[in-house]
Amino acid sequence: MSAAGTTTLILALVLALPFAPVRSHSADVLRTFEGETVGRAPSGFVFRVARESAPAHWVLQREGTNSFLAHLGEPSMRGGFSLAILETPLPAGATFVSARTRRAGQDGSLGVVWRLQDADNYYLAKLDLARQDIGLYRVVRGNRVRIEGEDDLELDPNAWHTLKIVQEETDIRVYIGGIRVLRARDRTFAASGAAGLWSTGDAIAHFDDVRIGTEKDEDSRRGR
């Protein structure tokens, strides 16, 4: 086979792998949902529920050319919550996780989880756009404890918002749209664990561009 033919074959094989995460560099992972089947749950995630009597409903949806993961909550699931946990192992030395998020219904909250040991033990940044509130929590044996919070956000309740969490040792910082809104210290979960997405059972919530990596934020660069 000629060199040109070999190149064409390699390119075709790469394009046939839509589920592979896109890596910006060796320590970072970017998970998008382009090229996946609308109406189905995506590959690469494990789905879990708590305090719910039925499985959660996570599916791929598309607006124009953009695909995203949707949690389709129901009023009957109020009081429960759902997790979409990335199967991709966290990179060595990972210090942050982020995701674009959007509330598509009137009820419920959404969030990002990290240092997840299992479905009952993890950190959670929970965004409630109806109350304009964000909370940082530790969840231990299924019990949620608020570490820190902010309740006067003044965010557009219908827009996409990027949640980003940076954790270095016990120092935790939470950002919305690049602006730090919370900072706290906690030593509950020292192991890196897994990362993922979180929704209350009644929420219709959208997620996209899930990123994990070692990028330093402004606080880290300034030594604050």
C-alpha positions as CSV (number, residue, x, y, z in Angstrom):
1,M,0.0,0.0,0.0
2,S,1.3,3.5,-0.8
3,A,2.1,6.1,1.9
4,A,-1.0,8.1,0.8
5,G,-3.2,4.9,1.0
6,T,-1.9,4.2,4.5
7,T,-2.6,7.7,5.7
8,T,-6.1,7.5,4.3
9,L,-6.7,4.2,6.1
10,I,-5.5,5.5,9.5
11,L,-7.6,8.6,9.2
12,A,-10.7,6.5,8.4
13,L,-10.1,4.3,11.5
14,V,-9.7,7.4,13.7
15,L,-12.9,8.9,12.4
16,A,-14.7,5.6,13.1
17,L,-14.1,6.0,16.8
18,P,-16.6,8.7,17.9
19,F,-16.7,7.6,21.6
20,A,-13.0,8.2,22.3
21,P,-12.4,11.2,24.5
22,V,-10.5,14.1,23.0
23,R,-7.3,14.9,24.8
24,S,-5.9,18.4,24.8
25,H,-2.6,17.2,26.2
26,S,-1.3,14.1,28.1
27,A,-2.8,15.0,31.5
28,D,-6.2,16.3,30.3
29,V,-9.3,14.6,29.1
30,L,-12.2,16.4,27.3
31,R,-15.4,14.4,26.9
32,T,-17.9,15.7,24.3
33,F,-20.9,14.0,22.8
34,E,-20.4,14.7,19.1
35,G,-21.0,11.7,16.8
36,E,-23.1,9.7,19.3
37,T,-26.6,8.4,18.7
38,V,-29.4,10.8,19.7
39,G,-32.0,9.3,22.0
40,R,-29.6,6.8,23.6
41,A,-27.4,6.9,26.7
42,P,-23.7,7.6,25.8
43,S,-20.9,5.1,26.2
44,G,-18.2,5.7,28.7
45,F,-20.5,6.4,31.7
46,V,-21.9,4.4,34.6
47,F,-25.4,5.5,35.7
48,R,-26.5,5.3,39.3
49,V,-29.5,6.5,41.3
50,A,-30.3,7.0,45.0
51,R,-33.6,7.3,46.8
52,E,-35.4,6.7,43.4
53,S,-37.7,3.7,42.6
54,A,-36.8,3.6,38.9
55,P,-33.7,3.9,36.8
56,A,-32.6,7.4,35.8
57,H,-33.2,8.5,32.2
58,W,-30.0,9.9,30.6
59,V,-30.0,10.4,26.8
60,L,-28.1,12.2,24.1
61,Q,-29.9,15.2,22.6
62,R,-29.0,17.7,19.9
63,E,-29.7,21.3,19.1
64,G,-28.4,22.4,15.7
65,T,-24.9,20.9,15.4
66,N,-24.3,20.6,19.2
67,S,-24.9,17.3,21.0
68,F,-25.2,17.1,24.8
69,L,-26.2,14.7,27.6
70,A,-29.6,15.3,29.0
71,H,-31.1,14.0,32.3
72,L,-34.8,13.7,31.9
73,G,-36.3,14.0,35.3
74,E,-39.8,13.5,36.5
75,P,-41.8,15.1,39.3
76,S,-42.4,11.7,40.8
77,M,-38.6,11.4,41.3
78,R,-38.4,14.5,43.6
79,G,-36.3,13.7,46.6
80,G,-34.0,11.3,44.7
81,F,-30.9,12.0,42.6
82,S,-29.0,10.6,39.7
83,L,-25.3,10.2,38.8
84,A,-23.6,9.8,35.5
85,I,-20.1,8.6,36.4
86,L,-17.2,8.7,33.9
87,E,-15.6,5.3,33.3
88,T,-12.4,7.0,32.1
89,P,-9.8,6.9,34.9
90,L,-8.7,10.2,36.2
91,P,-5.3,11.3,34.9
92,A,-2.5,11.2,37.4
93,G,-2.3,14.4,39.4
94,A,-5.7,15.6,38.2
95,T,-6.6,18.8,40.0
96,F,-9.8,20.0,38.3
97,V,-13.1,18.9,36.7
98,S,-15.5,21.1,34.8
99,A,-18.6,20.8,32.7
100,R,-21.0,23.1,30.8
101,T,-24.4,22.8,32.4
102,R,-27.9,24.1,31.7
103,R,-31.3,23.8,33.5
104,A,-34.0,23.0,30.9
105,G,-37.0,22.6,33.2
106,Q,-38.4,24.5,36.2
107,D,-37.6,22.1,38.9
108,G,-34.5,20.6,40.6
109,S,-30.8,21.1,40.7
110,L,-27.8,19.9,38.8
111,G,-24.1,19.6,39.6
112,V,-20.6,18.1,39.2
113,V,-19.1,15.4,41.4
114,W,-15.4,14.5,41.9
115,R,-13.2,12.4,44.1
116,L,-16.0,9.9,43.9
117,Q,-15.2,6.6,45.7
118,D,-18.6,5.1,45.0
119,A,-22.2,6.2,44.5
120,D,-22.5,7.1,48.2
121,N,-19.2,8.9,48.8
122,Y,-18.0,11.9,46.9
123,Y,-17.7,15.7,46.7
124,L,-20.5,17.7,45.0
125,A,-20.9,21.2,43.6
126,K,-24.7,21.6,43.4
127,L,-26.2,24.5,41.4
128,D,-29.9,25.5,42.0
129,L,-30.8,28.2,39.5
130,A,-34.3,28.6,40.8
131,R,-32.9,29.7,44.2
132,Q,-29.8,31.3,42.6
133,D,-27.7,29.1,45.0
134,I,-24.6,27.0,44.7
135,G,-23.4,24.7,47.4
136,L,-20.3,22.7,48.1
137,Y,-21.0,19.4,49.7
138,R,-19.4,16.2,50.9
139,V,-21.6,13.1,50.6
140,V,-20.6,10.4,53.0
141,R,-22.5,7.1,53.1
142,G,-25.3,8.8,51.2
143,N,-25.7,11.7,53.6
144,R,-25.1,15.2,52.1
145,V,-23.4,17.8,54.3
146,R,-23.0,21.4,53.1
147,I,-19.4,22.7,53.5
148,E,-19.9,26.1,52.0
149,G,-22.4,28.0,49.9
150,E,-23.5,31.2,48.1
151,D,-27.1,32.2,47.6
152,D,-27.1,35.5,45.6
153,L,-25.7,34.5,42.2
154,E,-27.9,36.5,39.8
155,L,-27.4,34.0,36.9
156,D,-29.6,33.6,33.8
157,P,-31.7,30.6,34.7
158,N,-32.0,29.4,31.1
159,A,-28.4,29.8,29.9
160,W,-25.5,27.5,29.8
161,H,-23.1,27.9,32.7
162,T,-19.6,26.3,33.1
163,L,-19.0,24.8,36.6
164,K,-15.4,24.2,37.4
165,I,-13.9,22.8,40.6
166,V,-10.2,22.9,41.4
167,Q,-8.9,20.8,44.3
168,E,-5.3,20.8,45.4
169,E,-4.8,18.7,48.5
170,T,-7.5,20.0,50.9
171,D,-8.1,23.3,49.2
172,I,-11.3,23.4,47.1
173,R,-12.3,26.2,44.8
174,V,-15.6,26.4,42.8
175,Y,-16.0,28.6,39.8
176,I,-19.0,29.6,37.6
177,G,-18.0,31.0,34.2
178,G,-14.5,31.5,35.3
179,I,-15.4,33.5,38.5
180,R,-14.6,32.0,41.8
181,V,-17.7,31.8,44.0
182,L,-16.7,29.4,46.7
183,R,-13.5,28.4,48.6
184,A,-13.2,25.9,51.4
185,R,-11.0,23.2,52.9
186,D,-11.9,19.6,53.5
187,R,-10.0,16.4,54.0
188,T,-12.8,13.8,53.8
189,F,-11.7,12.3,50.4
190,A,-7.9,12.1,49.8
191,A,-8.0,9.6,47.0
192,S,-8.6,10.9,43.5
193,G,-11.5,8.6,42.7
194,A,-13.8,9.3,39.7
195,A,-15.7,12.3,38.4
196,G,-19.1,12.8,36.9
197,L,-22.4,14.6,36.6
198,W,-25.2,14.9,39.1
199,S,-28.9,15.8,39.0
200,T,-31.9,15.7,41.3
201,G,-34.4,13.1,40.1
202,D,-37.0,15.8,39.1
203,A,-34.6,18.0,37.1
204,I,-34.4,18.3,33.3
205,A,-30.7,19.1,33.0
206,H,-28.2,19.3,30.2
207,F,-24.4,18.7,30.3
208,D,-21.6,19.1,27.8
209,D,-17.8,19.4,27.5
210,V,-16.8,17.4,30.6
211,R,-13.2,18.2,31.2
212,I,-10.7,16.7,33.7
213,G,-7.0,17.8,34.0
214,T,-4.2,19.5,35.8
215,E,-4.5,23.0,34.5
216,K,-3.6,25.7,37.1
217,D,-6.1,28.4,37.8
218,E,-5.3,32.0,38.7
219,D,-5.3,31.3,42.4
220,S,-2.8,28.6,42.0
221,R,-0.5,30.7,39.8
222,R,-0.6,33.6,42.3
223,G,0.0,31.2,45.2
224,R,-3.3,32.2,46.9
